[in-house]
């Protein structure tokens, strides 16, 4: 069983959607301000938390951090040297037209942590090696396709 702490801040009422391995896993309604929740899963794939306002517009990503067996957050360096995989055995690119999200996965799904570079651009890392395992681009068509 994998356990994750999901936290963030929203400026207005929102729904936090939890997605793992590009599949919807559940949601939680939150008021404006800070939120924190625990997500447990039998899968080791990457977890993403997306905050959406009542109009259906994506507001932000939640911070997703794996918890160890004691319920503590492992020591994850804020400044990391990015490592790419030595060999990409599986490259998966999926576009969700309804949500306008592009998912790029390098290799098989694995437990990961997310780092938001700028609003709407997420890098996914394997926590123990800092290996880049995926990229998520929100508002993809609106931002990147002319």
C-alpha positions as CSV (number, residue, x, y, z in Angstrom):
1,X,0.0,0.0,0.0
2,X,1.3,3.5,-0.9
3,X,0.3,6.5,1.1
4,X,0.4,10.1,-0.1
5,X,-0.1,13.5,1.5
6,X,-1.8,16.0,-0.8
7,X,-1.8,19.6,0.1
8,X,-2.2,23.1,-1.5
9,X,-4.0,26.4,-1.4
10,X,-7.0,27.5,-3.5
11,X,-8.4,31.0,-3.8
12,X,-12.0,29.9,-4.0
13,X,-14.2,26.9,-3.5
14,X,-12.8,24.0,-5.5
15,X,-12.9,20.3,-6.2
16,X,-9.6,18.4,-5.8
17,X,-9.5,15.6,-8.3
18,X,-7.1,12.7,-7.6
19,X,-5.6,11.0,-10.7
20,X,-3.3,8.0,-10.6
21,X,-1.9,6.4,-13.8
22,X,-4.1,8.7,-15.8
23,X,-7.2,7.2,-14.1
24,X,-9.7,9.1,-11.9
25,X,-9.5,7.9,-8.3
26,X,-11.8,10.3,-6.4
27,X,-12.3,13.9,-5.4
28,X,-12.9,16.1,-2.4
29,X,-14.7,19.5,-2.2
30,X,-12.7,22.2,-0.4
31,X,-13.4,25.8,0.6
32,X,-11.0,28.6,-0.2
33,X,-7.7,28.5,1.6
34,X,-5.3,25.7,2.5
35,X,-6.2,22.0,2.3
36,X,-4.5,18.7,3.2
37,X,-5.7,15.1,2.6
38,X,-4.3,11.6,2.7
39,X,-4.6,9.3,-0.3
40,X,-4.0,5.5,0.0
41,X,-3.5,3.3,-3.0
42,X,-2.6,-0.3,-3.8
43,X,-0.9,0.9,-7.0
44,X,2.6,2.4,-7.2
45,X,1.9,4.7,-10.2
46,X,2.2,8.4,-10.2
47,X,-0.4,10.5,-8.4
48,X,-1.6,14.0,-9.6
49,X,-4.0,16.2,-7.7
50,X,-5.8,18.9,-9.7
51,X,-7.9,21.7,-8.2
52,X,-10.8,22.8,-10.4
53,X,-13.2,25.7,-9.6
54,X,-17.0,25.5,-9.8
55,X,-16.9,26.7,-13.5
56,X,-14.7,23.7,-14.4
57,X,-11.5,25.7,-14.9
58,X,-8.3,24.2,-13.6
59,X,-6.9,26.4,-10.8
60,X,-3.7,24.7,-9.6
61,X,-2.0,21.4,-8.8
62,X,-1.8,20.0,-5.3
63,X,1.5,19.1,-3.9
64,X,1.7,15.2,-3.7
65,X,4.3,13.7,-1.4
66,X,4.7,10.0,-0.6
67,X,4.7,9.1,3.1
68,X,6.9,6.4,4.6
69,X,5.7,3.5,6.8
70,X,5.8,5.8,9.9
71,X,3.6,8.4,8.3
72,X,6.5,10.8,7.8
73,X,7.5,12.6,4.7
74,X,10.8,11.3,3.3
75,X,13.6,13.9,3.0
76,X,13.1,15.1,-0.5
77,X,15.6,17.7,-1.6
78,X,13.9,20.9,-3.0
79,X,16.9,21.4,-5.2
80,X,17.4,18.3,-7.3
81,X,19.6,17.4,-10.1
82,X,17.4,16.0,-12.8
83,X,18.3,12.6,-14.1
84,X,16.7,11.2,-17.2
85,X,16.4,7.4,-17.7
86,X,19.5,5.8,-19.3
87,X,17.2,4.0,-21.7
88,X,13.6,4.7,-22.5
89,X,12.0,1.3,-22.9
90,X,8.4,2.7,-23.1
91,X,7.3,6.1,-24.1
92,X,3.7,6.9,-23.7
93,X,2.0,10.2,-24.9
94,X,-1.6,10.7,-24.1
95,X,-3.8,13.7,-24.8
96,X,-7.1,14.2,-22.9
97,X,-9.0,16.5,-25.3
98,X,-11.8,17.3,-22.8
99,X,-9.4,18.5,-20.1
100,X,-6.8,19.8,-22.6
101,X,-4.0,17.9,-20.8
102,X,-1.0,16.2,-22.4
103,X,0.6,13.4,-20.4
104,X,4.1,12.1,-21.3
105,X,5.4,9.1,-19.5
106,X,8.9,7.7,-19.7
107,X,8.9,4.0,-19.0
108,X,6.4,2.1,-16.9
109,X,4.2,3.8,-14.3
110,X,5.9,4.0,-11.0
111,X,5.5,5.9,-7.7
112,X,6.5,9.5,-8.2
113,X,6.5,13.0,-6.8
114,X,5.4,16.1,-8.7
115,X,7.1,19.4,-9.1
116,X,5.3,22.3,-10.8
117,X,7.7,24.3,-12.9
118,X,5.2,27.0,-13.7
119,X,1.5,27.1,-13.6
120,X,0.3,24.1,-15.6
121,X,3.7,22.4,-16.3
122,X,4.5,19.4,-14.0
123,X,7.6,17.3,-13.9
124,X,7.2,13.8,-12.3
125,X,10.2,12.2,-10.5
126,X,10.9,8.8,-8.9
127,X,11.6,9.9,-5.3
128,X,14.6,7.8,-4.4
129,X,16.6,8.4,-7.6
130,X,15.3,11.8,-8.8
131,X,14.8,10.2,-12.2
132,X,12.4,12.0,-14.5
133,X,9.5,9.7,-15.2
134,X,7.0,12.0,-16.8
135,X,5.7,15.4,-17.8
136,X,2.2,16.8,-17.6
137,X,1.2,19.9,-19.6
138,X,-2.1,21.6,-18.7
139,X,-4.1,23.7,-21.2
140,X,-1.9,22.1,-23.8
141,X,-3.8,23.2,-27.0
142,X,-4.5,26.7,-25.6
143,X,-0.8,27.3,-24.7
144,X,1.3,25.4,-27.2
145,X,-0.7,24.8,-30.5
146,X,-0.9,27.8,-32.8
